[in-house]
Amino acid sequence: MRRGGRIALKLQPLTAAHDDAQHKLYSDELIDLLRDDKRRATVWNIALTGNYGSGKSSILAGEEATSGSNLAVVPE
C-alpha cells in the first residue's frame, strides 16, 4: 500500500509484552521461587538467558505487573 508516494510498512513495537501462552511456564516457576522462603534462601541470583526475542523481558514484565514484587533488572 502506498501512502504519499511511499510504501506504508506495518511495523510492530519490540517492547516487552507478556504473552501468557508463551511465558506461563517460566513465569510460574519464577513466581514460585520468589514466594517460597525456603527455596529463596538458597538462591542469590536468577539469570534469564536466551536469544533476542525469546521473551526474557516479557517474563519479567509479566511478573512485575502481576505480583508487584521487587525485581532488580541488571542490563547486559
matplotlib code that plots the C-alpha trace (Angstrom):
import matplotlib.pyplot as plt

x = [0.0, 1.4, 0.9, 2.1, 4.3, 5.9, 5.2, 3.5, 5.0, 3.2, 5.8, 5.3, 6.9, 9.6, 8.9, 8.2, 4.7, 3.8, 2.1, 0.7, 0.5, 4.2, 5.6, 3.5, 5.8, 8.7, 6.6, 5.1, 8.5, 9.8, 6.8, 7.0, 10.7, 10.1, 7.3, 8.9, 11.1, 12.9, 13.9, 14.6, 17.1, 19.4, 19.1, 21.0, 20.8, 18.4, 19.5, 17.2, 19.1, 18.1, 18.3, 16.9, 13.1, 12.9, 10.8, 13.2, 12.0, 8.4, 8.6, 10.0, 7.4, 4.6, 6.0, 6.3, 2.8, 1.1, 2.8, 4.4, 7.5, 10.8, 12.8, 16.3, 16.9, 20.6, 21.1, 23.7]
y = [0.0, 3.4, 6.5, 9.8, 8.1, 5.9, 2.3, 2.1, -0.5, -2.4, -2.1, -3.7, -2.5, -4.7, -3.7, -6.4, -7.7, -10.7, -13.5, -15.9, -18.8, -18.4, -17.4, -19.1, -22.0, -19.6, -17.0, -19.6, -21.0, -17.6, -16.6, -19.9, -19.3, -15.8, -16.8, -19.9, -18.7, -22.0, -22.1, -18.4, -18.7, -20.8, -18.7, -15.4, -14.6, -15.5, -15.1, -15.3, -16.1, -16.6, -15.2, -11.9, -12.0, -15.2, -13.4, -12.6, -9.0, -10.1, -12.7, -10.1, -7.5, -10.0, -11.0, -7.3, -6.5, -9.4, -9.6, -6.2, -8.0, -6.2, -7.1, -5.7, -6.0, -5.6, -4.7, -6.7]
z = [0.0, -0.9, 1.1, -0.3, -2.8, -0.1, 0.8, 4.2, 6.4, 9.1, 11.9, 15.3, 18.5, 20.0, 23.6, 26.2, 26.2, 28.4, 26.5, 29.0, 26.5, 25.6, 29.0, 31.6, 32.4, 33.1, 34.9, 37.2, 38.2, 38.9, 41.0, 42.9, 43.6, 44.8, 47.1, 48.6, 51.5, 51.8, 48.2, 48.0, 51.0, 48.8, 45.6, 45.4, 41.7, 38.9, 35.4, 32.4, 29.3, 25.7, 22.2, 21.1, 21.1, 23.3, 26.0, 28.8, 29.3, 28.8, 31.5, 33.9, 32.9, 33.5, 36.9, 37.9, 36.8, 38.4, 41.8, 42.4, 43.7, 44.0, 40.9, 40.2, 36.5, 35.6, 31.9, 29.9]

ax = plt.figure().add_subplot(projection="3d")
ax.plot(x, y, z, "-o")
ax.set_aspect("equal")
plt.show()
